[in-house]
Amino acid sequence: MGLRHSPLDATHRGLGAKMVPFGGWEMPLAYPSGTLAEHRACRQDAVAFDVSHLGTVRVEGAQAFDHLQRMLANDLRKIAPGKAQYTHLLDDDGSVLDDIIVWWIADERFDVMPNASNTERVVDAIGGEDVTAGRAIVALQGPEARRRLKPVAADAAAVPHFGVASFSWNGVSCLVAGTGYTGEDGVECAVPAEAAPAFWRAVVDAGFVPAGLGARDTLRLEAGLPLHGHELGPGITPLQAGLGWVVGWDKGDFRGRTALEAERERGVPRRLRGMVLDGRQPPREGYAVRVDGKPAGEVTSGNFSPVLERGIALGFLPPDVGPGTAVEVDLRGKPASAEIVKLPFVTKKAA
């Protein structure tokens, strides 16, 4: 099966984007301005990402709420129609099959948003209809995102953080959620595929800087946000990843609960930690981490932080290795000093 393409594919190519395979799709890695410039634009102003590779699985009907309550880890009773929630689909062993945003659109309608490579797996697990091909998702992120979006789509700009709403743009019905993956304020707009190129042009004309998956990754890393396949996945539970707040312990049974309860009782064998290196060299996935000269874990995600101007990394370490601990990261055989820090690496104020 060949790579899938976003409704905005021709638009990205027209802007000179470097296109790369990602999660079964061909998506823009960066535009001619480069990842560092796109990253800084998101921290200082506003950018537009095409995240159409993320899935949309529509779950509808009178039993939709109860079904999702049984399948997903978080408790939908915490929210209501018109809200979004971050949650996990767990395996029977308590590990994270996928991390998901649920858009609760109406009483009996939910749009479940899995990661690109996991959409089919999520459909197999929870059912529903895969409606990914019918829309584009445009993520508008940054401290100036709402101000720049207001003249384009005022109703979309007004949606609250983790709110969900419908809005009309040029006579086309769209959806918006106050969500994102950058650590900055912003929204994500679901626009019918046929209207997506015009919507993209409108937001770029309003001052949004086109940004690719390279900047999206460095932004989420600075924000200390996990990426499936790195900080979440087979053998990794929400408790190990420091995401126990995602688990609705009071709601009754859900997939993976028994195994997760057992881990909670005995204690986690490792915890996800953030590391800031003394120098600028970026650590990479798989690099060894040592504490007191002894192997303690390895990097799961690492890169250069444009804001801190240091190498930063995430990795799983023994649970007693907490913030303030000095560690060494093996940079291709050259040990580099680093310190465990409390996440996120970068806050909105610091950026």
PyMOL commands that set and color helices and strands:
alter all, ss='L'
color gray80, all
select helices_A, chain A and resi 9-14+35-44+64-71+76-78+116-126+132-134+145-149+154-157+193-205+213-222+244-246+249-251+257-266
alter helices_A, ss='H'
color red, helices_A
select strands_A, chain A and resi 4-5+18-22+25-30+47-50+57-60+83-90+96-106+109-113+129-130+135-141+164-169+172-177+186-192+209-211+271-277+288-291+294-305+310-317+326-331+334-341
alter strands_A, ss='S'
color yellow, strands_A
deselect
rebuild
show_as cartoon
